[in-house]
Structure formats: C-alpha cells, structure tokens
C-alpha cells in the first residue's frame, strides 16, 4: 500500500485527488494539508511514502516545504502537481529535491501512475516538462544521439526518440508500435544503460 499525503490550498482539488486515490487498491491517502507549514508537520507525523505537492500556497510554499520535508526524511518521495510548468517553478522544485513534476491538466491515469512510479523510485514527468528538460540539457551539445552497444535496432530507435523528449504515446505513434511495447523497450534500455529514470536515459542518449 502506497501512503500518500496530499498538499494543495484548494479544497476541491484535494477532494478530487482523494476520490481518485481512494478508488485504487494500492494507494491510501493518509492526510491532507492546505499549506506548506502543515505539510511539513504532517509529513513528520504520518511518514507518507509519496507527497503530492502543490507549489503556490499561502505562507510556506511548496518548494520550501519540499526542501524541509526531505531534510528531515530523505526517503520521502515528493511529486509536484502544479498548474505552473515554467522554468521558474520547475528547476527550483527539482533543486529542492522533488522526484517528479506533473501538470494539473494531466489525465487521471498519468497522476496515478506517477504516484506509483514515484513510490518505486522512478522520476515521473509530464511529457512537455520532460521534453524541456532534455532540450535544455543538450542545448550546448546538439550532437545526434549516440549508438549504444548491445541494443537491438528497435531499442536504438526508441532511445533516439526518448532523447528527443517524446512521450511513450508519441514514440508508439512514430514507430507504429503499442505503448506497452514502448514501455518494455524503455525498461530494457534503462537496464542496459544503467539509467535510473527516463530523464537520465534521455541525457545518456545525447552523451550528456
């Protein structure tokens, strides 16, 4: 069971997230907070596996709360869920220690999978955010994706598209394969390249 703490200053948002999570057999909402200060207190008391964290809140904001929660309990996984996907919010959140960054217009399945991936040690990002992270990282080194020994031709194709920042659905459409097949290739690629998450895999492909 994945223990989740919801942090958002909008009651309706929290209520919707709770309903979504409560319908899952493997996710338990152990608490809610409407500001960063309360989130810090509840995280220390409830010991959640994943904190779903908003960024803009009155008083202590989500970035400060993220930093303080992780300072006290580094194993907590903090997944940002926000309306603001710009660099002014993304990079401070990642610097504070957030393991992932999703936008509030994401489909419910993406959020639920994001919680599961975060709990499993992965780093879930919205496709738009992932694309921007990769583009920024390779901006100074625009070389083409490098070939990797030991990959099948299809795995190399998938790796090249991950390097471009494409989502699983976009990769599947481009290569005319199913999303499940794309996920299988990406799991294999992470193992073969010793990449802990999708961002690291994309950067590996670009030689960064």
N, C-alpha and C positions, 0 to 999 in steps of 0.2 A: 504494500500500500504506500503510495507517494503522499507524504504530508505536505500540504500547500498552505501558505499564508498569502492572502490577497491584500494588496495595498493600493488604494485608489481613493481620491477625495470625493468621487461621485458615487452616491449610494446606488443609483440604478446600474451603474457599471459593475459594481461589486456584486449586486444581486444577480445580474445576468451571468457573471462569471461563476458564481456559486452554483447556480442552477445547472450550468454546463458541466462543471466538475462533479457535482453530486450525482449526475446521471452515469458517471463512469465507475466501473467496478474496482479500478485500481488507483483512484485518486480520492483523497479525503481532504476537505477544506478544514483546517484546524483553527483558523482565526481570520479576522478581518481588521484592517487598520485604515483610517481615513487621512493619515498624515505620517510623515517620516519619523517623527518622535515616537509615536505609538508603535510603528513598525519595529523600531529598534527594541522597544520594551517587549513586545510580543514575540519577536524572533528569539530573544534570550530565554523567554519562559517556555515557549511552545516547541522550540527546536524543529522547525519545519525543514523538510528536505529541499523544497523549492519555494522561493518568494517571488510572486508575480508582482512586479514593482512598476507603478506609475512614476513619472519623473516630475511633473509640475504639480506641487501640492503646497498648501499654505504652511508657514513655519519651516520645518526641516524638509527639504526637498528629497526627491528620490535618489539623487546622486550622492548626497551626503549620507542618507540612510544606508545606501548600499555599502559605502566605504566603512561605516561604523559597524554594521552587522558583520561584515567579513573580517573586520579587525578582531571581533570577539569570537567568531566561529567561522574560520576559513572554509570549512567543508560545506557550508550552506551554498546552494546554487541560486543565483538571483537572475531571473528572467525579466527583462524590461518589456513592458507592454505600454506603448505610448502613441499619441496622435502625431508626435513630432519626430520625423525621421531625418532631420537635417544634421549636418556635421556638428553643430553647436551642442546638440544633445547626444548624438551617437558616441563620439570619441571620449567626452568626459565620463559617460556611463561605462564604457569599456575600460577606461583608465581606473575607474573606481572599483572594478572587479566583476562587473556584470558578465555572465557567461553567454548571454544571448540577447537579441534585440528584435522584437516583433512589433508590427504596427497594428493599431486597433481596428483597422479595416480588414485584417486577416480573416480568412474563413475559420469557423469554429474548429474544424479538424486540424488546421495548422497550429492553433493555440494549444490544443490538447496534445498533439504530437510534440510540440515544443516543450511542454511541461515534462513529458516522458523522456525526451531526449536530454533535457537539462538534468533530470534526476539520474540519468545513465552516464552523465559525464560529458555529453556532447555539447556543442555550441550552436543552438538554433538561431537562424537569422531569416528575416523576410527576404525574398528574392531581390527586391530593389536595394535593400541595405547591403546584402552580400555582394551584389554587383559593384556598388560604390566602393566598398572596402577593397575589393580586388583591383579596381581601376586605379584607386589612389596608391595602392601598394606598388603597382607596376608602372606608374606614371613616369618615373625616372629611368625605368628599364623596360622599354617597349619591345623587347625581343619576342620572337614567336615561341609558343610553348615547346618545351624540350621533350625529346623522346625519352622514354624510360625503359631500361632493360627488363625483360621478363613479363611484359604486358602483351595481351592479345591485341589484335588490330582494333577490335571494338572497344576495349578498355582504353586504348590510346585516344580513340575518337571521343569517348566520354570525358576523359581527362582534359582534352583540349577545350571542350565546351564548358566544363567546370571552371577552367581558367578564364573564360570569358565572362563568368558570373551568371551563367544561365541557370534557371531553376530545373528541378527534375522533370517537370512537365514540358518545359521548353526543350530540354535535351531529348526527351522522348519524341516530341514532335519533329525535331530536326533530323533524328536518326530513324524515325519510323519504328520505334520500339515502345513497349509499355513502361509505365512509371515504375512498376515493381521490378522490371528488368534493369532499369536505370539504377534503382536503389541497390540492387545486387552488385552491379558493376562498381558503384561508388564504395560500397563496403569492402570489396576486394581491393580497390585502389588504395583505400586508407591503410589496409593491412600491408600491401606491398610497398608503399612509400613511407610507412611508419608515420602517418599523419593522424593526429588525434581528432581532428574535426575538418569540416568542409572548407573553412577559410584557409587552414594550414595546407590542405590538399591543393587548393587553387594557387596559393603562393608557391608551393613546391613546383607545380607545373610551369610556372613562369620563371623559375630559377631565382626566386626572391628569398 
